[in-house]
């Protein structure tokens, strides 16, 4: 159920499904008293702040859309101690795997560079990812046929821009590697607010359409 389609609409070939990589960055400095011995400290918080500014200002790729967002930063131990620990949670996205990898490489260089500048230790952990979406034409045709036969489906569109990432792509890659086929489609639903907002709610009529598509596809694939 998606932001890109209203209630009664189904999209068979969503476009703009972005590759993404989720990273956790941890900096470790050295504690010290900020007035008695500041020269002995290594400020992880200051390093993280500079790193975030550099990350948000990184160059984009000329071949397509590339995005970065830093969603969380935590740092420090106390008011009168040079901060020892800092953690940054971020994600990058790319219109293609090439662009996403470019964004990841840049992020890693920025983290390494700021850690070197502030003389702190660092580590980068990949905590999530999603890849490119490539639907199977045969399954897409099946979804088109089944959706078009449902009373709750008013309109079937082949292409529409989604503009986000979907971890279904990882499952699809595994299925294809094992000789299978995959199809990711979007069932529309009117919303009270955009995604990631507290007023968000969706029209549950879309659930009826989604169930009908899955049920119809299972029946046809089994010759019923």
C-alpha positions in Angstrom: 0.0 0.0 0.0 1.8 3.1 -1.2 2.0 6.9 -1.3 2.2 6.8 -5.1 -1.2 5.4 -5.9 -4.7 6.4 -4.7 -7.4 3.9 -3.6 -8.6 1.8 -6.5 -5.3 2.0 -8.5 -2.7 -0.8 -8.9 0.7 -0.3 -10.4 2.4 -3.3 -12.0 5.9 -1.9 -12.8 6.9 0.6 -10.0 9.8 2.8 -11.1 12.3 4.7 -9.1 12.9 1.9 -6.5 16.2 2.9 -5.1 19.1 0.8 -4.0 20.1 1.6 -0.4 22.7 0.9 2.2 22.2 1.5 5.9 25.4 2.3 8.0 26.2 2.7 11.7 29.3 4.7 12.4 31.0 4.7 15.8 33.8 7.0 16.9 36.0 6.5 19.9 38.1 9.3 21.3 39.9 9.9 24.6 38.5 11.5 27.8 40.1 14.4 29.5 39.2 17.4 31.6 38.2 20.3 29.3 40.2 22.9 31.1 42.9 21.1 33.1 44.1 18.9 30.3 42.2 19.4 27.1 45.3 18.5 25.1 45.0 14.9 26.3 41.5 14.5 25.0 40.2 13.4 21.6 36.7 14.7 21.0 34.5 12.1 19.4 31.4 14.4 19.5 33.2 17.2 17.5 34.4 14.6 15.0 30.9 13.3 14.6 29.5 16.8 14.0 32.1 17.5 11.3 31.5 14.1 9.8 27.7 14.7 9.6 28.2 18.1 7.9 30.5 16.5 5.4 28.2 13.6 4.7 25.2 15.8 4.0 27.3 17.9 1.6 28.8 15.0 -0.3 28.9 15.2 -4.1 26.1 13.4 -6.0 26.5 11.2 -9.1 25.9 12.7 -12.5 24.2 9.6 -13.9 21.1 9.7 -11.7 19.6 10.2 -8.3 21.7 9.7 -5.2 20.5 10.5 -1.7 21.9 10.5 1.9 20.3 11.1 5.2 21.7 11.1 8.7 18.9 10.2 11.0 20.5 10.0 14.4 23.6 11.1 16.3 24.4 10.2 19.9 27.5 11.4 21.7 29.2 12.2 25.0 29.3 11.1 28.6 29.0 14.2 30.7 29.1 18.0 30.7 32.7 18.4 31.9 34.3 15.5 30.0 35.7 15.7 26.5 33.4 13.2 24.7 34.8 9.8 24.2 32.0 8.1 22.2 29.8 9.1 19.3 27.5 7.1 17.1 26.0 8.2 13.8 23.2 6.3 12.0 22.8 7.1 8.3 21.6 5.7 5.0 22.5 6.3 1.3 20.4 5.6 -1.7 21.0 5.4 -5.4 18.9 5.1 -8.5 21.2 2.2 -9.6 23.6 -0.1 -7.8 26.5 1.9 -9.3 25.3 5.1 -7.9 24.5 3.6 -4.5 28.0 2.1 -4.3 29.5 5.5 -5.2 27.6 7.1 -2.3 28.8 4.3 0.1 32.4 4.8 -1.0 32.2 8.5 -0.4 30.6 8.0 3.0 33.4 5.7 4.0 36.1 8.1 2.9 34.4 11.0 4.8 34.2 8.9 8.0 37.9 7.9 7.7 39.0 11.4 6.9 37.2 13.1 9.8 38.4 10.4 12.2 42.0 11.0 11.0 41.5 14.8 11.4 40.3 14.4 15.0 42.7 11.6 15.9 39.9 9.2 17.0 39.3 5.6 16.2 36.2 4.6 14.1 34.3 1.6 12.8 31.6 1.4 10.1 29.0 -1.4 10.2 26.5 -2.1 7.4 23.2 -2.8 9.1 20.8 -3.1 6.1 20.5 -2.8 2.4 18.2 -3.2 -0.6 18.9 -3.5 -4.3 17.5 -2.8 -7.8 14.0 -4.0 -8.8 13.5 -6.1 -11.9 10.0 -7.6 -12.3 9.4 -10.7 -14.3 7.2 -9.9 -17.4 5.2 -13.1 -17.1 4.2 -12.4 -13.5 3.6 -8.8 -14.3 1.1 -9.8 -17.0 -0.6 -12.1 -14.5 -1.0 -9.4 -11.9 -2.3 -7.0 -14.6 -5.0 -9.6 -15.6 -6.0 -10.5 -12.1 -6.1 -6.9 -10.8 -8.2 -5.8 -13.8 -10.8 -8.4 -13.0 -11.4 -7.2 -9.4 -14.4 -4.9 -8.6 -12.3 -3.0 -6.1 -9.7 -2.2 -8.7 -10.7 0.8 -10.8 -7.5 1.3 -12.7 -4.3 -0.7 -13.5 -1.3 1.3 -14.6 1.9 -0.3 -15.9 4.5 2.4 -14.8 4.6 4.9 -12.0 7.4 6.4 -9.9 7.8 5.1 -6.4 10.8 6.9 -5.2 11.8 4.8 -2.2 13.6 1.6 -1.4 12.2 -1.9 -0.8 13.9 -4.8 0.9 11.8 -7.1 -1.2 14.5 -6.7 -3.8 16.9 -8.8 -1.7 14.3 -11.6 -1.6 13.8 -11.3 -5.3 17.5 -11.6 -6.0 17.7 -14.8 -4.0 14.6 -16.2 -5.7 16.0 -15.5 -9.2 19.4 -17.0 -8.2 17.5 -20.2 -7.5 15.7 -20.2 -10.8 12.5 -18.5 -9.7 10.5 -15.4 -10.7 9.4 -12.4 -8.8 7.0 -9.5 -9.1 6.6 -6.4 -6.9 3.4 -4.4 -7.5 1.8 -1.5 -5.7 -1.8 -1.4 -4.4 -3.0 2.2 -3.9 -4.6 3.6 -0.8 -5.6 7.2 0.1 -3.6 8.6 3.0 -4.4 11.1 5.7 -0.7 12.3 5.8 2.6 11.5 4.1 4.7 8.6 5.3 6.8 8.9 8.5 4.3 11.4 9.9 2.3 10.8 13.1 -1.0 11.7 11.3 -0.4 8.9 8.8 -3.3 6.5 8.1 -4.4 4.7 5.0 -7.7 3.6 3.4 -8.1 -0.1 4.3 -10.1 -0.7 1.1 -6.6 -1.3 -0.4 -6.2 -4.4 1.7 -9.2 -6.0 -0.1 -7.6 -5.3 -3.4 -4.3 -6.7 -2.4 -5.8 -9.9 -1.0 -7.8 -10.3 -4.2 -4.7 -10.1 -6.3 -2.7 -12.6 -4.3 -5.7 -15.0 -4.2 -6.3 -14.7 -8.0 -2.7 -15.2 -8.8 -2.5 -18.3 -6.7 -5.6 -19.8 -8.3 -4.4 -19.1 -11.8 -0.9 -20.4 -11.2 -2.4 -23.6 -9.9 -4.7 -23.9 -12.9 -7.9 -23.3 -10.9 
